[in-house]
């Protein structure tokens, strides 16, 4: 094995070196093969390359001296065997390159999988935190709704006692106590309620309708029933537009609600808006408030079941 110093300058026949380069061998590899094989012929150089193809190249980059008084035989024709060996070497080099690319691709795939797992875990943690915040928010909303519901109950109880007082009947004070502690059945049928001010506006609208047509109980009852249908349809099917759009000019609507004082106003309090030059009443999906709709339904049912509704209050 030649020393590093001996290999620092490679002597190579110019013609043979060119032929090897034309066959696809790198200049350094071809020069080293010629130098080590004695610069005799191409076949000897190719044989040297085949014998040393698996040896690591750790030598420093050598200098190449071309055609320095080297006797070489007459040009020879490249044999088929030499071409086959050259092709095999090129195939080997290509295979090694492909294997290296596959290895690098596997490494990149492993890195993508690792990064994907980290992103998935981060997303899971974020979703878990968001779910916790949502549950905390819903709990706070339920507490607020519970307090509003209790205020509504107390207001209803106060109204009942006032009506009993005006009729000369004694107040029932224990009812308020029972209402402040709802039963298990009440809790199961719990629904959201609107604010006390909104509930009072809805109730006053119904009172106005009842007072304006106090001599026509059948018409008032039909109006209440129609309003209850409109409100109930939207509350149960908020995503269906057909329940959130009412044609004001519809004769049936006019006879049941439209021409009655307070009918259209009640629907507007529920969120309906006049559109298309007052041709329709429309409740946008993003403005559907189930708390208001539920409270409106409760007020209508209370008005229908109370024979004194709207008659004991000052007009």
C-alpha positions as CSV (number, residue, x, y, z in Angstrom):
1,X,0.0,0.0,0.0
2,X,1.5,3.3,-1.1
3,X,2.0,6.0,1.5
4,X,0.1,9.3,1.4
5,X,3.3,11.1,0.3
6,X,3.7,8.7,-2.7
7,X,0.1,9.3,-3.7
8,X,0.3,13.1,-3.5
9,X,1.2,13.2,-7.2
10,X,-0.5,10.7,-9.6
11,X,1.1,9.9,-12.9
12,X,-1.4,9.1,-15.6
13,X,-1.3,8.6,-19.3
14,X,-3.3,11.4,-21.0
15,X,-4.9,9.1,-23.6
16,X,-5.9,6.3,-21.2
17,X,-7.1,8.9,-18.7
18,X,-9.5,10.4,-21.3
19,X,-10.8,7.0,-22.3
20,X,-11.6,6.2,-18.7
21,X,-13.3,9.6,-18.3
22,X,-15.3,9.0,-21.4
23,X,-16.5,5.7,-19.9
24,X,-18.0,7.6,-16.9
25,X,-15.2,7.3,-14.3
26,X,-14.4,10.3,-12.2
27,X,-11.0,11.9,-13.1
28,X,-9.4,11.3,-9.7
29,X,-10.6,7.7,-9.6
30,X,-9.4,7.1,-13.2
31,X,-6.0,8.8,-12.6
32,X,-5.5,6.8,-9.3
33,X,-6.4,3.5,-11.1
34,X,-3.9,4.2,-13.9
35,X,-1.2,5.2,-11.5
36,X,-1.6,2.1,-9.3
37,X,-1.9,-0.3,-12.3
38,X,1.2,1.0,-14.0
39,X,-0.4,3.0,-16.8
40,X,-0.3,-0.1,-19.0
41,X,-3.8,-0.4,-20.3
42,X,-7.5,0.4,-19.6
43,X,-8.4,-3.1,-18.7
44,X,-5.8,-3.2,-15.9
45,X,-7.1,0.2,-14.6
46,X,-10.7,-1.0,-14.6
47,X,-9.7,-4.2,-12.8
48,X,-8.0,-2.1,-10.2
49,X,-11.2,0.0,-9.7
50,X,-13.3,-3.2,-9.4
51,X,-10.9,-4.6,-6.8
52,X,-10.9,-1.4,-4.7
53,X,-14.5,-0.2,-5.1
54,X,-15.4,-0.8,-1.5
55,X,-12.3,0.8,0.0
56,X,-13.0,4.2,1.7
57,X,-11.3,7.1,0.1
58,X,-9.4,8.8,2.9
59,X,-6.4,10.1,0.9
60,X,-6.0,13.9,0.5
61,X,-6.8,15.3,-2.9
62,X,-3.8,14.4,-5.1
63,X,-2.1,16.2,-7.9
64,X,-2.4,14.6,-11.3
65,X,0.7,14.6,-13.7
66,X,-0.5,13.8,-17.2
67,X,1.9,12.2,-19.8
68,X,5.2,12.6,-18.0
69,X,7.5,10.3,-20.0
70,X,5.3,7.2,-19.6
71,X,5.6,4.6,-22.2
72,X,2.2,3.3,-23.3
73,X,1.2,0.6,-25.8
74,X,-0.6,1.4,-29.0
75,X,-4.2,2.3,-28.6
76,X,-6.4,-0.6,-28.0
77,X,-10.1,-1.1,-28.5
78,X,-12.4,-1.1,-25.5
79,X,-13.6,-4.7,-25.1
80,X,-17.1,-5.7,-24.3
81,X,-16.0,-7.1,-20.9
82,X,-14.5,-3.7,-20.1
83,X,-17.7,-2.0,-21.0
84,X,-19.7,-4.4,-18.9
85,X,-17.4,-3.8,-15.9
86,X,-17.7,-0.1,-16.4
87,X,-21.5,-0.3,-16.6
88,X,-21.6,-2.5,-13.4
89,X,-19.5,0.1,-11.6
90,X,-21.9,2.9,-12.7
91,X,-24.9,0.8,-11.7
92,X,-23.3,0.2,-8.3
93,X,-22.7,3.9,-7.8
94,X,-26.3,4.6,-8.9
95,X,-27.6,2.0,-6.5
96,X,-25.6,3.4,-3.6
97,X,-26.9,6.8,-4.3
98,X,-30.5,5.5,-4.5
99,X,-30.1,3.7,-1.2
100,X,-28.7,6.8,0.4
101,X,-31.7,8.8,-0.8
102,X,-34.1,6.1,0.5
103,X,-32.4,6.3,3.9
104,X,-32.6,10.0,4.0
105,X,-36.3,9.8,3.0
106,X,-37.0,7.4,5.8
107,X,-35.3,9.8,8.2
108,X,-37.4,12.6,6.9
109,X,-40.6,10.5,7.2
110,X,-39.7,9.7,10.8
111,X,-39.2,13.4,11.5
112,X,-42.6,14.2,9.9
113,X,-44.3,11.6,12.0
114,X,-42.7,12.9,15.2
115,X,-43.6,16.5,14.3
116,X,-47.2,15.3,13.5
117,X,-47.5,13.7,16.9
118,X,-46.3,16.8,18.6
119,X,-48.8,18.9,16.7
120,X,-51.6,16.5,17.5
121,X,-50.8,16.5,21.2
122,X,-50.7,20.3,21.2
123,X,-54.0,20.4,19.5
124,X,-55.5,17.9,21.9
125,X,-54.3,20.0,24.9
126,X,-55.7,23.2,23.3
127,X,-59.1,21.5,22.7
128,X,-59.2,20.1,26.2
129,X,-58.5,23.6,27.7
130,X,-61.2,25.1,25.4
131,X,-63.6,22.4,26.5
132,X,-62.9,23.3,30.2
133,X,-63.4,27.0,29.5
134,X,-66.7,26.2,27.8
135,X,-68.0,24.1,30.6
136,X,-67.0,26.8,33.1
137,X,-68.8,29.4,31.0
138,X,-71.9,27.2,30.7
139,X,-72.0,26.7,34.4
140,X,-71.9,30.5,35.0
141,X,-74.7,31.0,32.5
142,X,-76.8,28.3,34.1
143,X,-76.3,30.0,37.5
144,X,-77.4,33.3,36.0
145,X,-80.4,31.8,34.3
146,X,-81.4,30.1,37.6
147,X,-81.3,33.5,39.4
148,X,-83.3,35.1,36.6
149,X,-85.9,32.3,36.7
150,X,-86.2,32.7,40.4
151,X,-86.9,36.5,39.9
152,X,-89.6,35.7,37.4
153,X,-91.2,33.2,39.7
154,X,-91.2,35.7,42.5
155,X,-92.7,38.3,40.2
156,X,-95.4,35.9,39.1
157,X,-96.2,35.1,42.7
158,X,-96.4,38.8,43.6
159,X,-98.9,39.3,40.7
160,X,-101.0,36.4,41.9
161,X,-101.1,37.7,45.4
162,X,-102.0,41.2,44.1
163,X,-104.9,39.8,42.1
164,X,-106.1,37.8,45.1
165,X,-105.9,40.9,47.2
166,X,-108.0,42.9,44.7
167,X,-110.6,40.1,44.7
168,X,-110.7,40.1,48.5
169,X,-108.9,36.8,48.8
170,X,-106.1,36.1,51.3
171,X,-102.5,35.9,50.0
172,X,-100.8,32.5,49.8
173,X,-97.4,33.3,51.2
174,X,-96.2,29.7,51.3
175,X,-96.3,29.5,47.5
176,X,-93.3,31.7,47.2
177,X,-91.4,29.4,49.5
178,X,-92.3,26.4,47.4
179,X,-91.3,28.2,44.2
180,X,-87.9,29.2,45.6
181,X,-87.2,25.5,46.2
182,X,-88.1,23.8,42.9
183,X,-88.9,20.1,42.9
184,X,-87.0,17.4,41.1
185,X,-89.6,17.4,38.4
186,X,-89.2,21.2,37.9
187,X,-85.4,20.8,37.5
188,X,-85.9,18.1,34.8
189,X,-88.2,20.5,32.9
190,X,-85.9,23.5,33.4
191,X,-85.7,25.9,30.4
192,X,-83.8,29.1,29.9
193,X,-85.7,32.3,30.6
194,X,-85.1,35.8,29.4
195,X,-84.3,38.8,31.6
196,X,-87.1,40.1,33.9
197,X,-87.4,43.3,31.8
198,X,-87.9,41.4,28.6
199,X,-90.5,39.1,30.3
200,X,-92.4,42.1,31.6
201,X,-92.5,43.6,28.1
202,X,-93.8,40.4,26.6
203,X,-96.5,40.1,29.4
204,X,-97.5,43.8,28.9
205,X,-97.9,43.2,25.1
206,X,-100.3,40.3,25.8
207,X,-102.2,42.4,28.4
208,X,-102.6,45.1,25.7
209,X,-104.0,42.6,23.3
210,X,-106.4,41.1,25.8
211,X,-107.6,44.6,27.0
212,X,-108.1,45.8,23.4
213,X,-110.4,42.8,22.6
214,X,-111.8,42.0,26.0
215,X,-115.3,41.6,24.5
216,X,-114.2,38.9,22.1
217,X,-112.6,36.0,24.2
218,X,-112.6,33.6,21.2
219,X,-110.6,36.0,19.1
220,X,-108.1,36.6,21.9
221,X,-107.7,32.9,22.5
222,X,-107.2,32.3,18.8
223,X,-104.5,35.0,18.7
224,X,-102.7,33.5,21.8
225,X,-102.8,30.1,20.2
226,X,-101.4,31.4,16.9
227,X,-98.6,33.3,18.7
228,X,-97.8,30.2,20.7
229,X,-97.5,28.1,17.4
230,X,-95.1,30.7,15.8
231,X,-92.9,30.9,18.9
232,X,-92.9,27.1,19.5
233,X,-92.0,26.3,15.9
234,X,-88.9,28.6,15.9
235,X,-87.8,27.3,19.4
236,X,-88.0,23.7,18.2
237,X,-86.6,24.3,14.7
238,X,-84.3,27.3,14.9
239,X,-82.4,26.3,11.7
240,X,-85.5,26.1,9.4
241,X,-86.1,29.4,7.7
242,X,-89.8,28.6,6.9
243,X,-90.6,28.9,10.6
244,X,-88.7,32.2,10.9
245,X,-90.4,34.0,8.1
246,X,-94.0,35.2,8.2
247,X,-95.8,37.0,5.3
248,X,-97.5,39.9,6.9
249,X,-100.1,40.2,4.1
250,X,-101.3,36.6,4.6
251,X,-105.1,36.8,5.3
252,X,-105.0,34.1,7.9
253,X,-102.1,35.9,9.7
254,X,-104.0,39.2,9.5
255,X,-107.2,37.8,10.9
256,X,-105.6,35.9,13.8
257,X,-102.7,38.2,14.8
258,X,-101.9,41.0,12.3
259,X,-104.9,43.2,12.9
260,X,-105.0,42.7,16.6
261,X,-103.3,45.4,18.7
262,X,-100.1,44.0,20.2
263,X,-99.9,40.9,18.0
264,X,-97.1,42.0,15.7
265,X,-95.4,43.8,18.5
266,X,-95.2,40.6,20.5
267,X,-93.4,38.8,17.7
268,X,-91.0,41.8,17.3
269,X,-90.2,41.4,21.0
270,X,-89.3,37.8,20.3
271,X,-86.8,39.0,17.7
272,X,-88.8,39.1,14.4
273,X,-87.9,42.1,12.2
274,X,-89.8,43.8,9.3
275,X,-88.1,43.2,6.0
276,X,-88.7,43.9,2.3
277,X,-90.7,47.1,2.9
278,X,-92.8,45.5,5.7
279,X,-93.9,42.6,3.6
280,X,-92.4,40.0,5.9
281,X,-91.6,39.4,9.5
282,X,-88.2,37.6,9.7
283,X,-86.1,36.3,12.6
284,X,-82.4,36.0,11.5
285,X,-80.8,32.7,12.6
286,X,-78.0,34.5,14.5
287,X,-80.6,36.4,16.5
288,X,-82.7,33.5,17.7
289,X,-82.7,33.7,21.5
290,X,-84.2,30.5,22.9
291,X,-84.4,32.1,26.4
292,X,-86.7,34.8,25.0
293,X,-88.7,32.3,23.0
294,X,-89.1,30.0,26.0
295,X,-90.2,32.9,28.2
296,X,-92.6,34.1,25.5
297,X,-94.2,30.6,25.4
298,X,-94.6,30.5,29.2
299,X,-96.2,33.9,29.2
300,X,-98.7,32.9,26.5
301,X,-99.6,29.8,28.4
302,X,-100.0,31.7,31.6
303,X,-102.3,34.3,29.8
304,X,-104.4,31.5,28.3
305,X,-104.9,29.7,31.7
306,X,-105.6,32.8,33.8
307,X,-109.2,34.1,33.3
308,X,-108.3,37.4,35.0
309,X,-105.2,38.1,32.8
310,X,-105.1,41.7,31.7
311,X,-108.4,42.6,33.3
312,X,-107.1,43.6,36.8
313,X,-104.3,45.8,35.6
314,X,-104.7,49.5,34.8
315,X,-104.9,50.1,31.0
